[in-house]
């Protein structure tokens, strides 16, 4: 859970309390403001989840890049031949 997810949860709780107060007291302004805070909290939660997914992806991509570097160091000639082949194919397709 990152800071946006935490802030979103707190904002949703705050909004729920304010909305409940508005409903109980008949104060439509408080109810509307509470509903707006709930929505803001939901948006913050979504941003937090996106940040977590991007962070996970970047970590996985970094691990995969390290694995690829290790494979290239261990087998440089086959790696170069594969890279040249891919370059040739891309050149033929788009050139």
N, C-alpha and C positions, 0 to 999 in steps of 0.2 A: 504494500500500500504506500503510495507516494503522497506528497503534501496536497496535491489537488484532490485526490480521492478522499483524504482525511477532511479537508476543508469542505468538500461537497457533502460528505455525510453530516458534518456539523451544521452546515447551512440548511440541509433538509430537516434536521431535528428542530433547529430554530424556527424554520418556516412552519413546521407542523404545529409547534406550540403556539405561534402567533395566529395561525389559521384557526386552531381550535378555540383560542381566546375570542377571536372575532366572531366565530359561529355562536359561541356560548353567550356572548354579550350583545350580539346583534350589530356589532361594529363591522360594517362591510369593508371599510378601508383596511382595518387590521387583517381581515380575512383575505382580501386581495393581496396585500403585501406579503402575508404568509405564504400564499400560493405562489407568488413570484419568487420568494426565497426557496421554496421547494424545487421549482423549475431550475433556478440557478444552481442549486445543489446537484440536481441530476446532470446538468451540463458539465459541472466540475468533475463529477464522477466519471463521465464519459471521457473527458480530456485526460483524467488520471489513468484510466484503463488504456487509452491510446498510448500515452507516454510509457506505460509498463510494457506494452506490446512492442513498441519501437525499441525500447531498451533491450528486451529479450532478443529481438531480431538482430540488433547490432552486436550483441554478445555472441550469438550463434554465428553470424557472418565473420566476426573476428576469429572465432575458433576454427571455422572452415578455411579461412585465409591462411592461418598458421599451418593447418594440415596440408594445404596445397603447397605452401612454401617448403615444408619438410619433404614432400614427395618430389618436388622439382629438384631440391638439393640432392636427394638420394638417386634420382634417375634423370639427370639433365638432358641426355640425348633424346630419349623417347618423349620427354616433355617438349623439347624444341621442335621435334618432328610433328607432334600433335598441334602445337601452336601455329607452325607454318601451314599445316593442312587446313586448319580452321581459317586462317587468314586468306589462303588461296580460295576456299569455298565462298567466303564472304565477299571477296573481290569479284568472283564470277557472278554471284547472285546480284550484287548491287553496283557492279562496275560497268 
